[in-house]
Amino acid sequence: MDFASYESLDKQDKMYEMVMLSTRLTQGMSYVEYKDEFGIDFKEENIDKLKDLVKKGMITSCPTHLILTDKGLDLQNIVLDVLL
């Protein structure tokens, strides 16, 4: 019996997965890696949302990475809903 299977993700799902998984790490998500992978400037596309999340204490103000604060990590689903 073959239990090996995989699910093919579309671009939108891959984008979500990258943000979700990388923001769980202490170094966060690299804006350069996101742009290299998807051809989209994540920071530019979400600048107003990012500023609002910084004001709410959910992410740090970092020019190169999207990094969640402790509060942002606790409320990661909300951060993802805002951004994606």
QUINORSUL-V33948 format. One line per field, one symbol per residue. ss: DSSP state (A for helix, B for strand, O for the rest). phi: phi as a letter, one per 40 degrees, with the letter a starting at -180 (. if undefined). burial: b if it has 24 or more other ideal C-beta (glycine too) atoms within 12 Angstrom, else e. Layout:
BEGIN
ss = ???
phi = ???
burial = ???
END
This chain:
BEGIN
ss = OOOOOOOOOOAAAAAAAAAAAAOOOOOOBBAAAAAAAAOOOAAAAOAAAAAAAAAOOOBOOOOOBBOBOAAAAAOAAAAAAAAO
phi = .cccaabcccdcccccdccccccccccgbccccccccbgbcdcccbdcccdcccdcgcbccbcbbcbccdccccbdccdccccb
burial = eeeeeeeeeeeeeebeebbbebbeeeebbebeebeeeeeeebbeebeebbeebbeeebbbeeeebbbbbeebeeebeebbebbb
END
